[in-house]
Amino acid sequence: MNNKPKLWWQNTTFYEIYVPSFCDGNGDGIGDFPGITSKLDYLKELGIGGIWLTPFYTSPKIDNGYDISDYYNVDPDYGTMADFERFIEEAHRRDIRVIVDLVLNHTSSHHAWFQESKSSVSSPKRDWYIWKSPEGKALPNNWESFFGGSAWEWDEPTGQYYYHAFAKEQVDLNWANPEVREAMKDVMGFWLDKGIDGFRLDVINFLKVSGEFQDNPYDDKGEQIHRYDQNQDGILEAIHEICQYVHQREGIFMVGEVGSEDMDILSRYSGSGLLDVVFNFNLGSQEQLNPERLYRELQLMEAKHRRDQLPTLFFSSHDMQRHISRFGDGDPSLEERRARLIATLMLTAKGVPFIYYGDELGMRNHVANRIEDMRDIQGLGHYEVALKNGRTEEEALAIARAKSRDYSRSPMQWNGEPFGGFSSREPWIGMGPHHTQIHAETQQKQTDSIYSYYKQLLSLRRRHPALFGGDYAKLEMRDQAIVYTKRSDEHEAVVALNFGSEPLQLNLSDWANRELHLAAASQKSVSLDGPSAVIPPHTAAVWLS
């Protein structure tokens, strides 16, 4: 890849907004487009260049909008189409691009397409979904839903099972049917005409399943290996067809969620004629901070990506626990220091960064202490399965917590009011911990806050070609520190991330005429002694020339 970005997204930091949890503009306890629009100046000041919106389409919200019942409308909880159009207009007025989450794999069971499909075995839309007759009294195969239980649901009126990789209310479309592909292109064209700048495509490697419908194998822990219900033959051709259609319009960005941790599989889905980038969960999804693993993933991403590919850089999302809570090891004194190290890595390493809302404030995990407080279908589904399997209430709740994605979905913390300035009434989900102390209003006034640190990093990234477009000249591990040099033409950046509990001594004799621009504690914390620099424990430093 040429060091100078040719496409806008190569020099953009994205900010994921979980729509129901960002800002409530009408006081009903649910985030909406008027609320998001009111906070665009906050994002502009922070230094955000792109927004990723989670689904906002009409939906029963069994899975918080990832079960779409009408692709062509805005769910009333989030506002009107006019509210959406005004949001796009106001974002673009601030030079902020917008990509939207789109679920191509499945629809809600309430969608008119599925209602027609299930009306009769001879329905013209019967083949828009995946239906199978029973084998005697047995299920078609052993495929399991990712939300727990069988992936097959019985439909008594028509005497067949339908397939759902996730909740039974999320019915998989049959992408072997050309009519389905054309219908989805029409959906994408509709939103592109509204002025969006791209798509984040949900579980994109699930679009095709094996036509043989073989049973999936199990690993040595008894967990199902999803060999025949994802990454199947024909999937790349389907994605190429989608991307070819979308990329007819200049400047449209396509990022995919690929449900795999195998870099060889991930790398198949992006590059020329395919998605622009795909998410790599291996880098940021580890449960505890492991600098060696971070380093190995950076190396692997560099080795596996071709010159027409870029990796992604992210450590939290609506499907993951917040990294500040995961990486703190239960030590409050370490949480924010490590979070600043991760922020430095995400905004200086090679790739396209995605910040999750509230991470710039150091928002912590929200924990559901009772099953009544849980909202996520994935956690609730596993809770029900656990109870059916004879587990106690306490055991089932522990399993539900382990599977739940509610941790990172609590409302944005704007100020110290009871509901965090998110809403004037009790929100749809509980507030996160310490929300009256950890919030934007205070941190924007503090020069040493984690918000101010993110803001400085984002400013550096926008202004220095070696940060937003450079290639690695050197990438190495020194004790518990990751150190890399990035170059773009005559520009160079040196980044040292000391994750260890001991000071790191760095020889700077080869790096003359470089100025220390940023350190995670303060510039004074990095001491210089001739050609050497000493970087304190849990501290990052960035030199630029």
PyMOL commands that set and color helices and strands:
alter all, ss='L'
color gray80, all
select helices_A, chain A and resi 8-11+19-21+33-38+40-46+76-78+81-93+112-117+126-128+178-193+204-206+235-246+263-269+281-284+291-304+323-327+332-348+359-361+371-373+377-388+393-403+406-408+440-443+450-463+465-469+523-525
alter helices_A, ss='H'
color red, helices_A
select strands_A, chain A and resi 14-17+50-53+57-58+70-74+97-102+106-108+131-132+152-155+160-163+170-172+198-201+253-256+277-278+312-313+352-356+471-478+481-488+491-498+504-507+515-519+527-529+532-535+539-544
alter strands_A, ss='S'
color yellow, strands_A
deselect
rebuild
show_as cartoon
